[in-house]
């Protein structure tokens, strides 16, 4: 099991890759570590933040996919109907775009400081894009 450290807006979280359930997605993501970006608040999906990735191709299809990630679950939408993206739920999520419901690959799960996730959502909603870094622990 691969451990990650995720830092969002200066807050640190421990996480694990879901390698047994999403091996291709985990391998593709792991090959891009450390990963630096920014999260913004979602528009359609509820209580989540996302990293828009445009037409970036991770080279993976659907595996371990869900439309309802729980708080702390991180999903990769590999593209298709909408743009490629990474989404992190902090509350109730029904993953969607303006075209309708989507499903993304649940590839990582935050295992610490889940109580801090709503603050990430508040910051992204009211103060704009927040820095995020994924790295091996």
TIDRENBA-399438 format. One record per residue: residue number from 1; chain; x, y, z of N, C-alpha, C in turn. Coordinates in steps of 0.02 Angstrom, whole numbers. Last residue first. Example, Ala and Ser with C-alpha at 12.3 -4.5 7.8 and 13.67 -1.06 7.14 Angstrom:
residues 2
   seq   mol      n_u      n_v      n_w     ca_u     ca_v     ca_w      c_u      c_v      c_w
     2     A      642     -112      354      684      -53      357      645        2      394
     1     A      660     -284      390      615     -225      390      660     -165      390
***
This chain:
residues 137
   seq   mol      n_u      n_v      n_w     ca_u     ca_v     ca_w      c_u      c_v      c_w
   137     A      239      485       39      252      497      111      319      468      131
   136     A      243      568     -116      251      506      -78      267      523       -6
   135     A      124      702     -139      192      674     -141      193      609     -102
   134     A       30      834     -201       29      762     -186      101      739     -190
   133     A      -26      992     -159       33      952     -177       21      881     -155
   132     A     -116     1139     -197     -117     1069     -176      -54     1035     -201
   131     A     -178     1304     -163     -125     1259     -186     -134     1189     -157
   130     A     -340     1359     -213     -294     1344     -159     -241     1295     -184
   129     A     -443     1486     -283     -401     1428     -293     -350     1421     -237
   128     A     -551     1576     -164     -523     1558     -229     -478     1498     -228
   127     A     -619     1607      -51     -556     1641      -61     -521     1622     -127
   126     A     -739     1534      -49     -740     1605      -32     -676     1643      -45
   125     A     -708     1403      -96     -769     1437     -116     -764     1512     -106
   124     A     -586     1370      -36     -591     1370     -109     -652     1408     -133
   123     A     -624     1380      102     -571     1422       73     -576     1427       -3
   122     A     -723     1280      109     -739     1350      124     -687     1397       94
   121     A     -647     1165       78     -703     1185       36     -721     1258       47
   120     A     -560     1166      187     -532     1171      119     -588     1194       71
   119     A     -651     1145      289     -615     1209      286     -584     1220      217
   118     A     -689     1012      268     -737     1066      254     -704     1135      251
   117     A     -565      944      310     -585      949      239     -638     1003      226
   116     A     -539      924      442     -514      986      412     -538      996      340
   115     A     -582      797      473     -620      853      501     -598      920      473
   114     A     -483      715      425     -544      722      385     -587      781      409
   113     A     -353      685      472     -378      754      472     -440      765      429
   112     A     -315      544      367     -306      585      427     -336      654      417
   111     A     -334      481      246     -342      440      307     -331      480      371
   110     A     -400      492       84     -369      528      140     -385      490      204
   109     A     -371      384      -48     -415      399        8     -375      435       62
   108     A     -377      358     -226     -341      375     -164     -392      394     -111
   107     A     -459      324     -332     -391      298     -332     -351      314     -269
   106     A     -603      303     -411     -580      313     -342     -511      281     -335
   105     A     -635      374     -562     -599      318     -531     -576      337     -461
   104     A     -801      440     -586     -729      444     -587     -698      387     -548
   103     A     -943      482     -681     -912      435     -634     -836      441     -642
   102     A    -1078      602     -695    -1014      573     -715     -993      521     -665
   101     A    -1235      671     -748    -1195      631     -702    -1132      603     -734
   100     A    -1232      816     -858    -1263      765     -817    -1213      728     -773
    99     A    -1179      925     -921    -1211      875     -964    -1247      821     -924
    98     A    -1115      995     -823    -1176     1025     -850    -1213      978     -897
    97     A    -1074      855     -716    -1056      914     -754    -1120      943     -783
    96     A    -1047      768     -558    -1084      785     -619    -1051      844     -655
    95     A    -1064      673     -414    -1017      695     -466    -1053      706     -532
    94     A    -1122      718     -277    -1152      682     -333    -1115      708     -394
    93     A    -1073      724     -108    -1055      734     -178    -1097      689     -223
    92     A    -1060      794       51    -1103      759        5    -1087      775      -68
    91     A     -888      828       80     -955      819      108     -996      779       58
    90     A     -774      832       10     -768      850       81     -835      843      117
    89     A     -693      747     -124     -754      762      -87     -739      781      -15
    88     A     -597      794     -254     -592      774     -184     -655      795     -148
    87     A     -553      752     -420     -603      780     -375     -593      751     -305
    86     A     -473      792     -569     -466      757     -506     -514      792     -458
    85     A     -514      775     -744     -510      811     -681     -497      763     -623
    84     A     -545      808     -916     -510      768     -866     -505      809     -802
    83     A     -709      874     -960     -636      874     -960     -607      827     -907
    82     A     -843      765    -1013     -817      827     -984     -741      823     -985
    81     A     -851      647    -1083     -907      694    -1087     -885      764    -1063
    80     A     -691      629    -1071     -743      602    -1114     -798      653    -1123
    79     A     -590      589     -925     -610      629     -983     -663      593    -1024
    78     A     -565      518     -809     -517      514     -863     -535      553     -926
    77     A     -571      580     -652     -614      571     -710     -569      573     -771
    76     A     -520      516     -503     -494      542     -567     -547      527     -620
    75     A     -553      553     -332     -568      518     -394     -536      555     -453
    74     A     -535      523     -162     -510      562     -219     -522      521     -282
    73     A     -621      538      -10     -605      497      -68     -587      542     -127
    72     A     -658      630       85     -590      604       88     -572      559       30
    71     A     -826      585       87     -776      633      108     -708      600      116
    70     A     -859      475      -54     -868      495       16     -816      548       33
    69     A     -922      494     -219     -865      485     -174     -881      511     -104
    68     A    -1023      446     -321    -1037      470     -254     -978      459     -207
    67     A     -994      385     -435    -1023      452     -443    -1034      485     -375
    66     A     -849      285     -468     -907      304     -428     -931      373     -447
    65     A     -742      148     -516     -773      214     -526     -836      222     -485
    64     A     -644       51     -533     -664       71     -465     -699      139     -467
    63     A     -606      116     -689     -594       63     -642     -610       90     -572
    62     A     -603      170     -858     -639      166     -794     -617      106     -754
    61     A     -437      197     -920     -510      194     -929     -542      192     -860
    60     A     -293      302     -948     -330      251     -911     -404      254     -929
    59     A     -212      407     -990     -206      343    -1022     -241      286     -985
    58     A     -223      536     -949     -187      491     -905     -178      421     -935
    57     A     -221      677    -1043     -238      606    -1048     -193      564    -1001
    56     A     -296      835    -1037     -239      793    -1017     -261      720    -1015
    55     A     -385      932    -1072     -384      872    -1113     -325      827    -1096
    54     A     -413      991     -908     -423     1001     -980     -424      935    -1018
    53     A     -408      978     -773     -348      957     -811     -358      961     -886
    52     A     -455     1050     -620     -470     1043     -691     -406     1028     -730
    51     A     -477      983     -472     -420     1007     -510     -438      996     -584
    50     A     -599     1026     -346     -574      989     -404     -514     1023     -434
    49     A     -697      990     -200     -651     1033     -237     -623      992     -294
    48     A     -865      977     -139     -802      950     -163     -761     1005     -193
    47     A    -1020      959     -122     -968      979      -75     -902      945      -93
    46     A    -1081      971     -286    -1096      974     -215    -1036      997     -175
    45     A    -1061      974     -426    -1058      910     -391    -1073      913     -316
    44     A    -1048     1090     -501    -1107     1049     -511    -1114      993     -460
    43     A     -931     1158     -468     -990     1196     -489    -1053     1155     -486
    42     A     -805     1150     -337     -845     1122     -392     -904     1167     -408
    41     A     -670     1262     -304     -733     1231     -283     -772     1207     -344
    40     A     -504     1210     -348     -558     1260     -347     -621     1224     -326
    39     A     -332     1182     -315     -401     1158     -314     -447     1219     -314
    38     A     -182     1171     -411     -227     1210     -368     -296     1178     -371
    37     A      -29     1076     -402      -83     1109     -439     -121     1155     -392
    36     A       93      951     -419       76     1018     -392       21     1048     -435
    35     A      151      796     -377      101      830     -420       81      895     -385
    34     A      306      708     -383      257      747     -347      213      786     -397
    33     A      208      596     -486      223      626     -421      293      654     -420
    32     A      174      525     -597      174      598     -604      189      634     -538
    31     A      164      394     -564      217      412     -611      224      488     -618
    30     A       45      393     -491      109      387     -455      168      408     -500
    29     A      -49      394     -595      -43      452     -550       25      452     -515
    28     A      -28      269     -653      -23      329     -694      -13      391     -651
    27     A      -52      185     -542       13      184     -575       23      248     -617
    26     A     -188      216     -515     -136      229     -465      -67      231     -497
    25     A     -248      171     -634     -253      241     -615     -198      259     -565
    24     A     -218       34     -625     -195       73     -682     -195      148     -666
    23     A     -279      -10     -501     -207      -15     -514     -181       28     -571
    22     A     -389        6     -404     -380       49     -463     -306       48     -483
    21     A     -383      -88     -302     -447      -76     -335     -441      -35     -400
    20     A     -253      -91     -257     -286     -155     -271     -350     -145     -312
    19     A     -221       45     -236     -188        7     -289     -221      -59     -306
    18     A     -265      174     -185     -309      116     -189     -283       69     -244
    17     A     -148      259      -82     -171      243     -150     -211      178     -147
    16     A     -187      356       61     -161      294       32     -189      288      -39
    15     A     -135      499      159     -180      464      112     -147      400       89
    14     A     -135      635      272     -108      571      252     -159      538      206
    13     A     -121      810      251     -165      752      256     -124      690      236
    12     A      -97      979      305      -71      914      283     -120      858      297
    11     A     -123     1143      244     -146     1089      288     -123     1022      261
    10     A      -89     1236      147      -48     1232      207      -69     1179      257
     9     A     -180     1207       44     -185     1271       80     -147     1269      146
     8     A     -141     1042       64     -189     1087       31     -193     1150       74
     7     A      -42      905       37      -44      970       70      -90     1015       30
     6     A      -28      736       66      -62      786       26      -64      851       67
     5     A       69      597       53       59      658       93       28      708       46
     4     A       34      422       39       43      489       11       39      541       66
     3     A       85      253       29       63      310       70       80      375       34
     2     A       35      106      -48       76      166      -54       45      223      -15
     1     A       42      -59        0        0        0        0       45       62        0
***
